[in-house]
Amino acid sequence: MLVDDHAILRETLRESLNAEPGFEVVADVGDGSRAVAAARELRPDLVLLDIDMPGIPAALAVQRLCEVSPASRVVILSMYDSPGFVRDMLRLGVRGYLSKDVSRQHLVSVIRSAMSDDRAVLVSVPDPAALGAVAGTAEAEGPLSARERGLLDLVAKALSNRQIAGRLGITEGTVKRHLHNIFGKLGAVSRIDAVNKAQDAGLIAPAPVARRSGRDAADGRAKN
């Protein structure tokens, strides 16, 4: 799905990408709010997103896209390349951040890499060195995304699903979906098991975990 407020750019990208083997542009929209609505309905494999558009802020658009279509990869294509902003977008879990002056071949390569490698994060901006360690370590962040690790940090602090939802500005249903995905990635059977496995693997920092009753632990999968 293409998201950009310049119609002529969307038309050009649509024609170019539809000509690539294995690619199909399922929608193109002009602002973040419509992107979220379209993603909820279409669940695209990848969203190519500009961040300088009318409507909701870019960070909120990325968060809502991840919420309504968790399996969609988000790749930013923008003229805005402030290192601080790029770092913020990477921390939100985008799979790529590209300047609009990249070549068509490079864009296609990044899209294919984002779809074929669950851990790859690709950045192509004029001064990637200014990003510090973020771009260099993004590929090696492990089996959990930055968003999943942040959520699991809150689980480790014994916050309930409702408290986590309020802290992150998402719904309890979204928290449960994230936990389901985390359990599957870590082979965990409960919240405490997931926290322990993530801490043992160095994915999240050690933190005290509130004790739960035997019944709660046994029912962990059903409640989450």
Buried (B, 14 or more C-beta within 10 A) or exposed (E): BBBBBEEEBBEEBBEBBEEBEEBEBEBBBBBBBBBBBBBEEBBBBBBBBBBEBEBBEBBBBBBBBBBBBBEBBBBBBBEBBEBEBBBBBBBBBBBBBBBEEBEEEBBBBBBBBBBEEEEBBBBBBEEBEBBEEBBEEBEEBBBBBBBBBBBBBBBBBBBEBEBBBEBBEBEBEBBBBBBEBBBEBBEBBBBBBBBBBBBEEEBBEEBEBEEBEEEEBEEBBEEB
